[in-house]
Amino acid sequence: MSDSFVEPSSVLSVDWSLHLAKSRPLTASDALRSDDAVDTILQEHADTLYRAFETHKSVFFDSSQTATELHKIMLKLLDLKGWTHVAMPHTRLSQSVRAVTWCIEAHSMLLAPWATVQLKLFRYGANEPNQFAIFATDDIPSGCIIYELIGQLSLDNVDGEAKKKSTQLSEMKARDGTSRVLYGPIRMVNHACDANTVYEELKPNCRSTIVVRTLRAIRREEQITVGYGSDFFDADDDCLCSVCRPDTQHCVKSTNPPGMRIVDTEKKKEANKTKNRRRRWVRKQGKVIGKGIGTTKGVCGEEEEGEITEHNI
Ligand SMILES: C[S@@+](CC[C@H](N)C(=O)[O-])C[C@H]1O[C@@H](n2cnc3c(N)ncnc32)[C@H](O)[C@@H]1O
């Protein structure tokens, strides 16, 4: 574990995930639709994620007015210096647009260059299909929350039709035993029988918002995994994790996060500077607020809202 570790995710994402956590959960069909839209874009346009959104927006959005709103968001997200959360006037947006907007914001956090974790293309074996997986970009100590891996549970039960249309498993058992859709970057985390993280609700009053907490120290480049529970992988033959299939050679296909391959060296330098500035800032804050970093304490509390922004770093 590196001595200098600060939880980079807490810089940007305490504020950002707070905003996301407070957003009202969406319906299952809207959530599935938006997540599938994000998946399609991630798959097909890995190198230019945000420009791809721009190109494809008409497919997902019903009115030109909404498309214009989205355009503005995408422009903001494209500007590396503007990777703060985008406060959308949610009340003016339709449910489905709100769903996609939520996903864009959440994935932006995951794809930001300074994120603690990274989205990669992955295969369980040479003959297995490509899929997504999440990997650590830095050593992460035990007991840390990874805010980038945020997700929400839909408001309602999964509709059979909606579920059939969904490309990926993203169903979770709710407390009342019904199943609902889990959407957002957290659903890119694969299952393992020796999982290194666990699902965690941000706080009781943000019950539908889930992140993951590390169960042990995680090394840089290690895959982040979570235990899905016996509803999904009760038989060993379903599970391709390294415990169930120790001889299978996993392939990590891409070393750069889709959508954030910065080829422009000036931009890359600028991104690194921002990342370092954020780290220094967090370290400084760490001395002042101490244990606040890496705990859920106050995450949903009003007192912390809006304290961390791009502009006051
Ligand atoms: C919530 S998604 C996880 C992200 C997924 N890899 C993707 O590309 O979207 C769950 C799906 O990932 C795959 N998966 C996750 N963990 C797995 C495991 N241990 N063994 C086999 N497949 C797994 C299965 O296809 C499962 O339906």
The ligand as an SDF file (V2000), in Angstrom:
LIG
                    3D

 27 29  0  0  0  0  0  0  0  0999 V2000
  -23.6840   -6.3410  -13.1750 C   0  0  0  0  0  0  0  0  0  0  0  0
  -22.8980   -6.9660  -14.5820 S   0  0  0  0  0  0  0  0  0  0  0  0
  -21.2000   -6.7120  -14.2680 C   0  0  0  0  0  0  0  0  0  0  0  0
  -20.5620   -5.9740  -15.3720 C   0  0  0  0  0  0  0  0  0  0  0  0
  -20.4690   -6.7490  -16.6460 C   0  0  0  0  0  0  0  0  0  0  0  0
  -19.2060   -7.4430  -16.7240 N   0  0  0  0  0  0  0  0  0  0  0  0
  -20.6670   -5.8410  -17.8340 C   0  0  0  0  0  0  0  0  0  0  0  0
  -19.8810   -5.8650  -18.7840 O   0  0  0  0  0  0  0  0  0  0  0  0
  -21.6390   -5.0850  -17.8360 O   0  0  0  0  0  0  0  0  0  0  0  0
  -23.1480   -8.6880  -14.2990 C   0  0  0  0  0  0  0  0  0  0  0  0
  -22.7700   -9.5670  -15.4550 C   0  0  0  0  0  0  0  0  0  0  0  0
  -21.3620   -9.6730  -15.5280 O   0  0  0  0  0  0  0  0  0  0  0  0
  -20.9830  -11.0340  -15.7430 C   0  0  0  0  0  0  0  0  0  0  0  0
  -20.2770  -11.5040  -14.5400 N   0  0  0  0  0  0  0  0  0  0  0  0
  -20.0150  -10.8000  -13.4400 C   0  0  0  0  0  0  0  0  0  0  0  0
  -19.3330  -11.5190  -12.5570 N   0  0  0  0  0  0  0  0  0  0  0  0
  -19.1510  -12.7290  -13.1050 C   0  0  0  0  0  0  0  0  0  0  0  0
  -18.5230  -13.9250  -12.6790 C   0  0  0  0  0  0  0  0  0  0  0  0
  -17.9290  -14.0350  -11.5020 N   0  0  0  0  0  0  0  0  0  0  0  0
  -18.5510  -14.9820  -13.5140 N   0  0  0  0  0  0  0  0  0  0  0  0
  -19.1350  -14.8960  -14.7250 C   0  0  0  0  0  0  0  0  0  0  0  0
  -19.7310  -13.8000  -15.1920 N   0  0  0  0  0  0  0  0  0  0  0  0
  -19.7450  -12.7290  -14.3960 C   0  0  0  0  0  0  0  0  0  0  0  0
  -22.2450  -11.8090  -15.9740 C   0  0  0  0  0  0  0  0  0  0  0  0
  -22.4820  -11.7810  -17.3650 O   0  0  0  0  0  0  0  0  0  0  0  0
  -23.2840  -10.9860  -15.2760 C   0  0  0  0  0  0  0  0  0  0  0  0
  -24.5470  -11.1570  -15.8470 O   0  0  0  0  0  0  0  0  0  0  0  0
  1  2  1  0
  2  3  1  0
  2 10  1  0
  3  4  1  0
  4  5  1  0
  5  6  1  0
  5  7  1  0
  7  8  2  0
  7  9  1  0
 10 11  1  0
 11 12  1  0
 11 26  1  0
 12 13  1  0
 13 14  1  0
 13 24  1  0
 14 15  1  0
 14 23  1  0
 15 16  2  0
 16 17  1  0
 17 18  1  0
 17 23  2  0
 18 19  1  0
 18 20  2  0
 20 21  1  0
 21 22  2  0
 22 23  1  0
 24 25  1  0
 24 26  1  0
 26 27  1  0
M  CHG  2   2   1   9  -1
M  END
$$$$
